[in-house]
């Protein structure tokens, strides 16, 4: 039985690379961009509760979450921005290949944008750590990890409890909190 479950689950690189979502020439939140195709893609892949976490900003410091995607570049390239061909994204035909991830920043960065050694940048490349965790251990943020209409992966560990994938920024830029006493300017941080 364990072998069958392993064959059915998609294998992902240990440390996938993603880019922080970016929309060129305008606001940086899903509600303010107000693009129906983009909104539907995020809701379909992550769910409506997660969509709402990024309605004001792709980088949600209050919750310690970042909306990322599997392609470099601005979202305008992949999603139409109007009715005429002149305002259509040049790669809209492959917009269905854009994969969105809800990424957790280190917990110490949550609600600390003003004292970070460097804030996150839109379009910035991140390297992720991926783990499978018990949704009950996520402190109420489990909804940010579930695609719409899916259930957590089955697990044979921990008495068969269901586990979900959790994506975390590995902080390759070595961000830290200013005044935290770090002399090197780097910090591993505690994940949320």
Secondary structure, 3 states (H helix, E strand, C coil): CHHHHHHHCCCCCCCCEEEECCCCCCCCCHHHHCCHHHHHHHHHHCCHHHHHHCCCCCEECCCCEEEEECCCCCHHHCCCCCCCHHHCCCCHHHHHHCCEEEEECEHHHCCCHHHECCCCCCCCEEEEEEEEEEHHHCCCCHHHHCCCCCCCECCCCHHHCCEEEEEEECCCCCCCECCCCCCCCCCCCCEC
